[in-house]
């Protein structure tokens, strides 16, 4: 039989690395049928080689120094599963590309920070840099934009890019439980890390959005500060009020070009409960690409975990095995230009506010005057008194206005003598 063995150096052997190893070994025959090549994990490097593992790895496969993987003559592909934007992952990937090795990575932090340099290096050395697993795991969004939607001019891309936060928000609503109760449950189920701060504060989603923006709009990766707000301050009270008003709360990542300028944002949104994205619950991710001539195209699936991530890595591996050397970001480095930042203060939206106030005469009049002073008109207003504690909740849905006016509104509300704490402010998004 005429075949060619392709050797892989695997860096990182945690949950993802070990699962990928197992799945690759199991599916070698299918991969050979589809690509004409047999992938072989020749070497493995991990932080702790002596750690007890369920999979037995022959001693000859272990390499103590990860950087050596990129210098071995009998390695064709490096699979980087170390993680982190800098340190070992950065050193390994740069070294591998310089040594003309193909690279497959699941590292969104690395790609969002150094993707332009890495892509240029891969292009110069005529090797692949593949990173499907860095965004939305089992959802093939990167390949879809670069290949399946190649004939489309994309205007906007948005969706749910973090399964942990989606699980928390949807479970709070479904189970009528607090943020902390659901977060602890998510940790026990393995849906949240021990320290899930990058998920909760939106930075994980922001890294993924930078990557998608670059591919969707054929631009270099934005170094702009992205409007990023997480879900740490989302209260069950707000979820229930939103539900009563016909909305759901989701953490959305949104990128669009407005007046030839890029606007990227990650924040909780109220969206109509009968919209498509509102129905994506649990740990699922969903991405909507709005382009011409296709209109809206939707991809959804599991975004994290060993299964979806390994699926994406193997998809990238098959691209390399087929000998398809392509531009890492869909177009050549020279064609990818910088794009100016859209001033977020000029962004228009309507909003939801919950204002906790003292329950006494004159409060409502005082609050509505602040709205009028900041040129913000009120669409709906609900007042919920708590006579026992001499407090009240004022829930307001506004008409559309600019971000700058909402910022000023919040500053004035905080200073009002009747307002007990910083109001909850959530943008309303039409999706």
N, C-alpha and C positions, 0 to 999 in steps of 0.2 A: 504494500500500500504506500502511495506517495503522499507524504504529509510533512508538515514542518512544525516543530516544537517552538513555541514562543515562551520565553522565560520571564517571570515576574518577580520583582523584589517588593515584598509587602512590608510597609512600615506602620506599626501600630497593630496590636493583637488583643484588643479589648473585646467587648461584646460584638461590635460591628466587624472587626477584623477576623475574629474566629468564626462568625456566622458566614461571612463572605468566603472564607477558606473552605468551609464545609459544603456550601452550595456550589462552589466552583468545582470541587472534586466530584460532586454528584452529577453535575450537568456537562461534564467534558465532552461526552459523546454528542449531545445535542449541539453544543457550541461548534464542534468540528464539522458536523453536517451543515451548519449554517454559514460557517466562515472558511472552512477548509484548513483551519489551523487548530492546533492543540495547545491550550494555555497551561503552563506549568508553573506553580509557585516554587521557584528555585530557592529563594532565601526569605527569611523573616527576621525583622528586628523589632524588639519591644523593650519598653523601659525596664521590665522585670522578667528576665529570661527564665529564672528559676521558679517562678510562680506556678503553683499547681493548676493545671488546666484539664478540662474534660477531653480535649483533643490531644492525642499524642503526636508530637512533632519530632521527626528524626533530628538528632543533635547536629548533623551536618548542615541542616537548613538554617540554623540560628546564626545571626550576625550581630556581634555585640555593638558595634558603632554604626548607627543608622546611616551616616553619611557615606559609608563604604558601599552601600547598595547602589548609589548613583555612579560609582566608579568601576564597577565590575563589568568586564567584557562580555560575560555570559548572562547579562540582564538586559532585556529589551524594553521592559515597561516597569515603571515605578507606580505602585498604588500607595498613596499617602493617606493614612487614617490616624495621624497623630493629633491633629487639631491645633487651633490657635493661630492668630494672624502672624506671629513672629516666632522666634526661637527655632527649635528643631525642624518644624514643618517648613518654614520659610527657607532655611538653609538647604534642606533636602531637595525641595522642588526646584529651587534656582540651580543647584548643582546638577540635578538630573537633566534639566533642559540644556544646560551648558554642555553636558556630556552626550547630548543628542539621544536621550532616552525619552520615550513617550511617557506622559504623566497622566494619571487618573487620580482625582482628589474629591473628597466629600466636604472639603473645608471652606465654608462660606466666609468665615472671617478672613482667611488668607486671600481668597479671590476678590472680596470686596475692597480690600486694602491694597493688594499688590497685583491684581489681575491684569492691569494694563501692561506693566513691565513683563510679567510672566507670559502674557499672550504674544507680545512683541518678540520675546526671546524664542518661544516655540515656533513662531512664524519664520524667524531668521534661520533656525536650525532645521526647519522642515520636519518637525515632529508634532504629535498631537498633544494638546492640553485639554483634557476632558473633565467636566465638573458637574454633570447632571445631578449627582447626589447632593450637591451643595444647596439646592433650592427645592423644597417640597418633595424630597425623597422619592416616593413611588409615582409621583405625577411627572410625566416626561415633558415638563413645560419648556425647558431650555432647548431641547431638540425640536420641539414643536414650533417654537418661534424661529429658530435658525433655519429649519428645513421645511416643515409642513406649511408654515405661513409665510414663506419667503416672498410670495408675490403680493403680500399685503402691506399697505402703509398703516402702521399701528399708531393710533391716536392716544390710547389710554390702556393701562394694565392695572388690575386691582384684584384683591381677594384676601383670603385667609392663608397666611404663610407660616402660622405657628399652631401646631396641634395642641400643645399644652394649654395655651390661653383659651383656645376654642373649647376644649374639654371643660375647663373651669367655668367659663361663662354659661355654657349650655347646661351644665350640671347644676349650677346655682339656681337657674330658672326651673329646671325640671324637678329637682329635689327640694326646692325651697330652703336651701341651706346657705350658710355664710361663706364668704371667700376663704377664710382660714380652714373651715371644715372640709371644703372641697379640695383645697390645695393639699392638705394632709392625705386625703384619700388618693389624689393623683400621684403623690410620692410613693404610697404603698403599692399602687398598681404599676409603677414604673413609667407613668406618663409624664412625670416631672422629675427633674434632677434633685439631688439633695440640696443643692444651691441653685434654684431656678431663676435667679435674678435677671439673666439676659433674656429669658423668655418673657418674664412678667413685665419688665420695664420697656419692652419693645425693641431693644437693640438687636436681638436675633433677627427679627422681621426686617429691620432697617438694613442689615447687611445683605439679606436676600433681595430686598427691593433694589438696592444699588446695582446688583448683578443683572436683574431682569430689565431694569431701565436701560442699561448699557446695550443689551442685546436687542431690545424692542425698538430703540430709537437710533441704533447704529452710532452711538456716541461713546466717548471715553467714560470711564467710571467716574461718577460725580464725587467730588471731594466736599461738596456743599454740606452744611449742617442740615440734616433732615429734621423736620418737625416730628419728634418722637415722644409719644406718651404711652404709658403702659396701662395695665388693668389693676394695679395694686390698690387704687382708691375706688374701684367700682364696688358699690354697695348693693346688697340684695334689695334694699328699698328701691334703688333706681331701676333695677331689673324688673321689679314688679310694677312700678309706675309705668315704665316703658311698655310693658306687656298690656297694661290697661288702656294705653293710648294707641295700641296697634303696632308697636315696634318691638324689635329685638336689639340687644346690644352685642356687637361683634368688634373684635380688634381687626381693623382693616389696614392693609398696606396698599397705597394708591400712588400711581405715578402717571403723569400726563404732561404733554407739551402744550403750553398756553402762550400764544403770541411769541412763538419761537423760543420760549424759555421753559426750563424743566422745573416742575413742581413735584416733589416727593414728600410723602407724609405717612406716618404710622400712628394711629390713634384709635381709641374706642369710638364707635359710631352707633347712632340709632338708625336702623334700617327697617323698612316696612316688613312686617312678619310674614307676608305672603311672597316676598321676593326670593329669587333662587338662592342667593348667598345666605339668607336668613335660615334656610332649611338645612344648611351644612352644620351638623352637630358633632359632638364627640371629638376624637383626635384627628378628624379629617381636615385636609387642606383643600382649597378650591381657588383656582385662578381664572379670571375672566380677561380675555384679550379682545379689545374693541378696535377693529381695523376695517380697512376698505380694500377689496370689495366684500370681505367675508361677513362683516357685521360683528356680532358678539360670539366668541368661541369660548367654551367653558371646559376646563379640565379639573377633575377632582380625584382624590384618593388619599391614602395614608401618607403623611408627610415625614414621619420619623420612625425610628426603630430599626432593628437589624434586617428584617425582611424587605421593607421598601427601599432602604439604603443599599442593600446588596443587589437588589434588582436593578437600581440605577447604575451601580458600578459595573455590573456585568453588561448592561446595555452599552456603556462607554467602552468597555473592553472589546466587545464585538465590533464596534466601529474601528478601533485600532487594528484588530485582527484582520479585518477586511482590507486593510491597506488604504483606508480613506483619510489621507492627511488633509485637514481642513483648517480654515481660519477659526481660532478659538472663540471669537465673538461674532462669527457669521460673515464679517467683511474684513478686509485687510486693515492692518494697523494704520496705514496712511489715510484711509478713508474715514476713520473714526475721529471726529473732531470734538473739541470741548463745547459744552453748551452752557449758556448763562442760566443763572438761578432765577426762577420766578419769585417775586417778593410775596411770601406767604401772608403778609399783612393785607394784601389786596385780594386774598381768596374770599369768595362769596359762599356762604352757606346759611342754613337756618340752624337753630340749636335748641337743646334741652337744658334747662337750669333747675336745680333744686336748691332752694334757699331756706335755711333754718333760721327762724326769727323768734323774737319775743312775741307772745300773744297778748297784744294790747292795742287800744285804739290808735289809729294813725299810721300803723305799720305798713299796710298795703299801699296806702296813698304815697308814703315815703319811697317805697320800692319802685312803684310804677313811674314816679317822677324821675328816678335815676335812669330808668330805661329811656324815657322821653329825652332827657338831657343828652344821652349818648346816641340819639337818633335811631334807636332800635324799637320796632313796633312788635307788640305782643299778639300772637295768633290765638293761643289757648292759655288759660290760667286756672289752676286748681289750688284751693287753699284747704289744707288738712290740719285742723286745730288739735292740740294735745292739751286739753284743759287741766289734766292732772299735774303736768309739769310746766304749765303756763308757757308753752311753746307752740309753734305752728310751722308746718312745712308749706312753702309756696312753690308749686311746680309750674314752670312756664315753658311753653313752646313759642319760639320767636319766628318772625318772618325772616327772609334772607337778609344778610348784612355782611359787611367786610370784617375780616379777622381783627383788624386794628380797633374797630369800634367795640367788639366783644372784649378785647383785652382791657380797654378803658372802662367798660362796664364793670368787669370783675374787680378792678382796682377801686372803683367808687363803692361797690357793694360791700367790700371788706371793711371800708372805713365807716359805713353806716352804723349808728349806735344801736339799731334794732337787730342787726344781723349777728348771729351767735358764732358762726364759724365760716371758713372759706366755702363759698357755694360750689356745688358740683356742676361742672360745665361739660356737656358732651355734644359734639357736632352731629347734625343729622345729614345723612348721605343718601342720595338717590341712586340706587344701583339696580 
